[in-house]
Amino acid sequence: MKRELIVVALGGNALLRRGQKGTFEEQYRNVKETAKFLADLIQRGYRLTITHGNGPQVGATLLRHDAGERLYQVPAFPMDVCGAETQGFIGYMIQQALRDELRRRGIDRDVVTIVTRVVVDKDDPAFQNPTKPVGPFYTREQMEELKKIHPEYVFREDKARGGWRRVVPSPDPRYIAESNAIKILAENGVIVIASGGGGIPIVEEDDEMRGVEAVIDKDLAGERLATFLRADKFVILTDIDGV
């Protein structure tokens, strides 16, 4: 009998807890705790595919790129590339922590991270109405300075908390570009970490794929992945009681 497959979406408490600064040491310590829960599921006989959020992490990455450009004239990378960066380092933390936890329990299972792209519709209405806040808060002066460097950026004022934030589109995910590769690995017993942060949004243009500056809802992308894999369960871990 084939073991049940669970797609687990990690968010909130799994990576960064409230009140923490977001150092690597803090985040890795949190991931190691989460790895114990994941290892429990594996030890009970479940197959796992793991997704995760990247909100605070991509915000910090954008801030580092912004500071590097303003202070040291190091060119900032576009948002899709920043999303790929976070998939890499978050995947590395989960991959290493979970592999170590499994080894401590005498379980020999491969754990791999896949940099995952998600195809969206280039005509999605979300591209005409950016609403998803990303990155840090800026003063009006900082915002206007950034607009000089990046006139394509859209900012919205947050009067409740004070300051301006960049907003980007949040289109619906159509399908996951690497879904077949993920399925092959999962069916062969590999624990796959994929679709981090909702995936890297790309659009189809003629015979090419092009990354776009947008954010895909990680739980929607996780649902698409779970459906494609025909998972038995889709579990979302949060730091909110009862959710």
N, C-alpha and C positions, 0 to 999 in steps of 0.2 A: 504494500500500500504506500502510495506516494505521500511524503510528509507535507503538511499544510504550509503554504507560503504566506507570510505576513509582510506587508509593506509598512514600515515604521517611519513616520515623519517626526523628526526631532526639532524642537523649537524652544525658545525661552530658556527655562532652567537648565536644559540639557547642555547649553553652550556657554551662556553668560547670565549670571544671576544679578538680581537688582542690587544696586549699590556698589557693584564691582567696577573697577576702572577698565577692565578689558585687556589686561596683560596676557601674554601667551601663557604664563604660568597659571593664572586664574582659570583661563579657558580650558587648558589641558587637564587641570585638576577636576573640573566639572565633567569633562568628557570621560575621564577615567571612572567617575561614579556612574555615569550613564552606561558605560560599557559593561558594568556588572549586571545591570538590568537586561541589556541585550544578550549577554552571555547566558543569563538564566533562561531566556526564551529558547536559545539554541540548544542548551543542555536538555531542555524539555522536549526536544525533537522537532522544533519548527525550523523552516527555512526562512531566511531574512533577506529583504532588500531594504536599504536605508536611504531616506532623503533627509534633508535638513534645511533650516532657514539660514539667512546670512545678513539680516537687516543691520544689526550693530556693526558687524564686520565689514560689510561693503561701505557703510557710512564712514568708518575709520579709514578704509582704503582710499576712498574719494578725498578725504581730508588730507591724507599724506600726499596724494598726487597734487592737490591744490597747493599745499604748502611748498612742495618741491618746485612747482612751477613759479610761484610768486617770489620765493626766497632765493632759489638757486638756478632758475631758468631751465629746470629739467622738464621736458615736455610731459604734460599730463596725458594719461591714456583714456580712451573713451570708456563709457560705463560698461559695455559688454565685456571688455577686456578686464576691467576691475572685478566683474562678477566671476570671470574665469579664475582670476587670482584667488578669490575667496573659496571657490570650489576646491582649488588645489590645497590650500593650507588647512581648511576645515576637514576635508577628506583625509588628509594626512593624519590629523589628530585622531579622528575616529578610527581610521584604519590601524594605526599603531596601537592605540589604547585597547581596542577590541581584540586584536591579534594577541597582545600580551596577556590579556585576561583569559582568553581561550587556552593559551599555552599553560597558564597556571593551573587550569582545570584539566589538563591532559587531553584537550580537544584539538585535533589537527584539521583546521579549516582555512582555506584561502580567503583573504579579504582584499578587495580591490576597489579603487576609486576611478570612476569614469567622468572625465570632463564632458558635461552633457549640454547639448544644444536643444532648444525647443522652438519649433516652427510656429510663427504667428502670422496672421493675415495682415499684409501691408496696408490693406484698406480698412482695418479694424477702426471703428469710431474713436477708440481710446487715443489714437495718435493725434486726433484733432482736439482732444480735451485732456491734457496731462493733469493728473490729480494725485499721483503717488509721491509723497515727500521722500527725499533721499538726502543723505549727507548732513552736515552740521547747520546750525543757525548762523546767519550773517546779519551784521548791521546793514542799514541802508547804504552806507558808504562802501562797505565791502562788497555788497551785492552789485552796486553800480560799477565798481572796478572789475568784477568778474564778467559783467555783461560786455565790457569793452574787449576783454580777451576772448570771450565765448558769446557772441551776440545771439547764437541759437538757443542758449539756455533760457528756460522759463522759470520764474520765481513767483512765489506766493507769500504774502505776509501772514504770519501767525500772530494775530493780535493778542490771543489769550496767553501765549507764552513769551511773546516779544521776539521780534526778529523776522528774518526772511529765510525761506528754504527753497532749494531747487525742487521742482516737481517734474516727474516724467510720466509717460503713458504706462498704463497697466493693461495690455491687451490679453485676451483669452488665449490659452495655449491650444493649438490645433493638434500637434502630435510631437512626440519626442524623436529627434533625429537618430539617436543611438539606441532606440528601443529594441531592435533585433539583437544587437550585441549584448545588451543587458539581459534579454530573455535567454540567450544561449548560455551565458555564464550562470544565471540563476538556476536554470534547469540542470546544470551540471554541478550543483552544490556549492557554487562560489557565493560568498556574501558580498553583495554589490552595494557600493555607496554611489548614488547617482542623483541627478536632477537637483543638485544643491542650489538653494536660493530660488527655486522655481525654474532653474535652467537658464542658459544663456539665450536670450531672445534673438532669433534670426528670421529673415524673410527670404522668400524665393524670388529671384530675379533672373529670368531667362534660364541659363544653365548654371547659375551660381547662387550661393547662399551668402547673405550679407548680415552682419551683426547690427542690431539697432539699440539705441539708448532707451531702454524701457525696463520695467520690472514685472515679472510674471508672478502671480500669487502662488506661493509654494505648495499650498494645500490643493489648489486646482491642478497644478502640474503633477502632484503626487497621486491624485485621483486618476488622472490620465494614465500614469504609469501602472498603478494597481489594476486598472481595467485591462490594459494591454497584456499584462502578465497573467491575467486571470487569477489574481491573488485571492486567497480565502478570506483575508481580513486586511483592512486598511486602518492603522492605528495612528492617531495624532497625539503626541506627548506635549503637554503644555505645563506651565508653572501656575495655572489657575485651577483652584479646587473645583471639581465637578465638571470640568470641560475636557 
